[in-house]
Amino acid sequence: QVQLVESGGDLVQPGGSLRLSCATSRVIFSIYTMGWYRQAPGKQRELVAAITSGGRTNYGDSVRGRFTISRDNAKNTVYLQMNSLQPEDTAVYYCNAQRSSIANYWGQGTQVTVSS
């Protein structure tokens, strides 16, 4: 069973920063593309950022330039550094590990709330 363990969600003021973490097994981490998605109330889940096993990154248009995804191969952990947070970034953030349409796994989600 694939486990993705997320942490780092919190309440933060507009303009603030947060870092999310997602840890998984070495086998998964070494060959899967790791990503972060988010889902706000009443909206569809959307891609925030993804990083391949080779380090290639991809970002959603709404976060490009503010968020940075990275991976620590020694810790089998992927990070999402979020800067200049705005209220519209409020959502449940989900860690994702994907290798194919079938090999596609999700974490339990972590709440990020941006509010004054």
C-alpha positions as CSV (number, residue, x, y, z in Angstrom):
1,Q,0.0,0.0,0.0
2,V,1.4,3.4,-1.0
3,Q,1.5,6.0,1.7
4,L,1.9,9.7,1.2
5,V,2.3,11.5,4.5
6,E,1.7,15.3,4.3
7,S,2.4,18.0,6.8
8,G,2.7,21.8,7.1
9,G,-0.8,23.1,6.5
10,D,-1.7,26.0,8.7
11,L,-3.5,29.3,9.0
12,V,-1.4,32.2,7.6
13,Q,-1.9,35.9,7.0
14,P,-2.0,37.3,3.4
15,G,1.5,37.8,2.2
16,G,2.9,35.1,4.4
17,S,4.7,31.8,3.6
18,L,4.3,28.2,4.3
19,R,6.1,25.0,3.4
20,L,4.3,21.7,2.9
21,S,6.1,18.4,3.1
22,C,5.1,15.0,1.7
23,A,7.1,11.8,2.6
24,T,6.8,8.4,1.0
25,S,8.7,5.2,0.4
26,R,12.0,5.2,-1.4
27,V,10.6,2.9,-4.2
28,I,7.8,5.3,-5.0
29,F,9.9,8.4,-4.6
30,S,12.6,7.2,-7.0
31,I,10.4,6.5,-10.0
32,Y,7.2,8.5,-9.6
33,T,6.4,12.0,-10.5
34,M,5.5,13.8,-7.3
35,G,3.0,16.7,-7.2
36,W,0.8,18.9,-5.2
37,Y,-2.8,19.6,-6.1
38,R,-5.4,21.7,-4.3
39,Q,-9.1,21.8,-4.0
40,A,-11.1,24.8,-2.7
41,P,-14.7,24.5,-1.6
42,G,-17.0,24.3,-4.6
43,K,-14.1,24.0,-7.1
44,Q,-12.4,21.3,-8.9
45,R,-9.1,19.9,-7.8
46,E,-6.3,21.6,-9.7
47,L,-2.6,21.1,-10.3
48,V,-0.3,23.3,-8.1
49,A,3.1,21.9,-9.0
50,A,4.8,18.7,-10.0
51,I,8.3,17.4,-10.2
52,T,9.6,14.3,-12.1
53,S,12.1,11.8,-10.7
54,G,14.6,13.6,-12.9
55,G,13.8,17.0,-11.3
56,R,11.8,18.6,-14.1
57,T,9.1,20.9,-12.7
58,N,5.7,22.1,-13.8
59,Y,3.5,24.8,-12.2
60,G,-0.1,25.9,-12.3
61,D,-0.5,29.4,-13.8
62,S,-1.9,30.8,-10.6
63,V,1.1,29.9,-8.5
64,R,4.0,30.3,-11.0
65,G,6.6,32.6,-9.5
66,R,5.3,32.4,-6.0
67,F,5.5,28.6,-5.2
68,T,8.5,26.3,-5.6
69,I,8.4,22.5,-5.6
70,S,11.5,20.6,-4.7
71,R,12.6,17.1,-3.7
72,D,15.0,15.7,-1.2
73,N,16.1,12.3,-2.5
74,A,17.9,11.4,0.8
75,K,14.7,11.9,2.8
76,N,12.2,10.7,0.1
77,T,10.3,13.9,0.6
78,V,8.8,16.5,-1.7
79,Y,8.3,20.1,-0.5
80,L,6.1,22.9,-1.6
81,Q,7.4,26.3,-0.6
82,M,4.6,28.8,-0.8
83,N,5.3,32.5,-0.7
84,S,3.2,35.6,-1.1
85,L,0.1,33.7,-0.1
86,Q,-3.3,35.1,-0.9
87,P,-6.8,34.3,0.3
88,E,-7.5,32.6,-3.0
89,D,-4.8,30.1,-2.1
90,T,-7.0,28.8,0.6
91,A,-7.7,25.1,-0.1
92,V,-7.0,21.5,0.9
93,Y,-3.6,20.6,-0.5
94,Y,-3.1,17.0,-1.6
95,C,0.2,15.3,-2.3
96,N,0.2,13.0,-5.4
97,A,2.5,10.3,-6.7
98,Q,1.8,9.3,-10.3
99,R,3.5,6.9,-12.8
100,S,0.5,6.1,-15.0
101,S,-3.2,6.5,-15.1
102,I,-3.4,3.4,-12.9
103,A,-0.5,4.0,-10.7
104,N,-1.8,7.2,-9.2
105,Y,-1.9,7.8,-5.4
106,W,-3.1,10.6,-3.1
107,G,-2.3,11.8,0.4
108,Q,-5.0,12.6,2.9
109,G,-4.8,16.3,2.4
110,T,-3.6,19.2,4.5
111,Q,-5.6,22.4,5.0
112,V,-4.0,25.8,4.1
113,T,-6.0,28.8,5.1
114,V,-4.9,32.4,4.2
115,S,-6.8,34.9,6.2
116,S,-6.3,38.0,8.3
